[in-house]
Amino acid sequence: MKTCLCCGRELRGREDKKFCDYQCRNQFNNQAYSTSNNYMRRVLLMLRRNRGILARLLQNEELIKTSKSQLESSGFRFQFLTHTQRNRQGQTCFFCFEYGYLPLDKDWYLVLRFSENDAA
C-alpha cells in the first residue's frame, strides 16, 4: 500500500502515483522549493524596484545625470543588476533590464535606456 507524500492518505490508481490529487502535489512542491523560490522572489523584487527607480528618473528623456545620493535615497541598490554592457568608448554600463546607468566621476551617474541602435 502506497500513501500520498503530502497528506499520507492511501493512493489508488496508477502504480507510480505519488500524490492523491493536484493540490497535494502543488503543496508538496511549494514546500520543497520554498527556500529557493523566496530567494529568487526577493532578488526579482529588488531588480524590479531598481528598474522602476531608473525609469522614473528618466521619464521621457533619453539621458539624465543624477547623483549617487539621489539614487540611494530613492531606494536604489547598486548590487542588483541584470547585465553589463560596454559602450563604444569602452565604458561599462550597468543595467536593470532595459534601464541602465553609467558611472561618471565624483559619485555622478548617467541614467539611460537601452536602445537597439546602441548594440550595433
C-alpha positions in Angstrom: 0.0 0.0 0.0 1.4 3.4 -1.0 0.5 6.7 0.6 0.4 10.3 -0.6 3.7 12.1 0.1 1.9 15.2 1.3 -1.1 14.1 3.3 -0.5 10.4 3.9 -3.8 9.1 2.5 -3.9 5.8 0.7 -3.3 6.1 -3.0 -5.5 4.4 -5.6 -4.8 4.2 -9.3 -1.5 4.1 -11.2 1.3 2.1 -9.6 3.8 5.1 -9.8 1.4 7.6 -8.3 2.9 9.8 -5.5 0.1 12.2 -4.6 -3.6 11.8 -4.2 -4.5 14.9 -6.2 -3.0 18.0 -7.8 -3.5 20.1 -4.6 -1.3 17.7 -2.6 1.3 17.7 -5.4 1.4 21.5 -5.5 1.6 21.9 -1.7 4.4 19.3 -1.5 6.4 21.0 -4.3 5.8 24.5 -2.9 7.1 23.5 0.4 10.1 21.7 -1.1 11.2 24.7 -3.2 10.1 27.5 -0.9 13.6 28.5 0.2 15.0 28.9 -3.3 11.7 30.4 -4.6 11.8 33.0 -1.8 15.4 34.0 -2.6 14.5 34.4 -6.3 11.4 36.3 -5.4 13.4 38.8 -3.3 16.1 39.3 -6.0 13.5 39.8 -8.7 11.7 42.3 -6.4 14.9 44.3 -6.0 15.6 44.2 -9.7 12.1 45.5 -10.4 12.4 48.2 -7.8 15.8 49.3 -9.3 14.3 49.3 -12.8 11.3 51.4 -11.6 13.6 54.0 -9.9 15.7 54.4 -13.1 12.5 54.6 -15.3 11.0 57.3 -13.0 14.2 59.3 -13.1 14.5 59.1 -16.9 10.8 59.7 -17.7 10.7 60.8 -21.3 14.3 61.9 -21.6 17.0 59.9 -23.4 19.7 60.6 -20.8 19.9 62.3 -17.4 22.6 63.0 -14.9 22.0 62.2 -11.3 23.9 61.8 -8.1 24.6 58.6 -6.1 22.9 60.1 -3.1 19.7 60.7 -5.1 19.7 57.1 -6.3 20.3 55.7 -2.8 17.7 58.0 -1.2 15.2 56.6 -3.8 16.0 53.1 -2.5 18.3 52.1 -5.4 20.5 49.1 -4.6 23.7 49.0 -6.8 24.4 45.3 -6.2 21.2 44.2 -8.0 21.6 44.4 -11.8 20.7 42.2 -14.8 23.7 42.7 -17.0 26.5 44.9 -18.0 27.5 46.2 -21.4 30.4 48.2 -22.8 29.6 51.2 -24.9 31.5 52.4 -28.0 34.0 54.3 -25.8 34.8 51.1 -23.8 32.9 52.2 -20.6 30.9 49.7 -18.7 27.2 50.4 -18.4 25.2 48.6 -15.7 21.6 47.6 -16.4 18.4 46.6 -14.7 16.5 45.2 -17.7 16.4 48.0 -20.3 17.3 50.8 -18.0 20.9 51.4 -17.0 23.4 53.8 -15.6 27.0 54.7 -16.4 29.2 55.8 -13.5 30.8 59.2 -14.1 33.3 60.9 -11.8 32.7 62.1 -8.2 29.6 60.0 -7.5 27.6 61.1 -10.5 25.8 58.7 -12.9 24.3 59.0 -16.3 20.9 57.2 -16.5 19.9 55.8 -19.8 17.6 53.4 -21.6 19.0 50.6 -23.8 18.5 51.1 -27.5 18.8 48.5 -30.2 20.8 51.1 -32.1 23.4 51.1 -29.3 24.0 47.4 -29.8 25.4 47.8 -33.3 
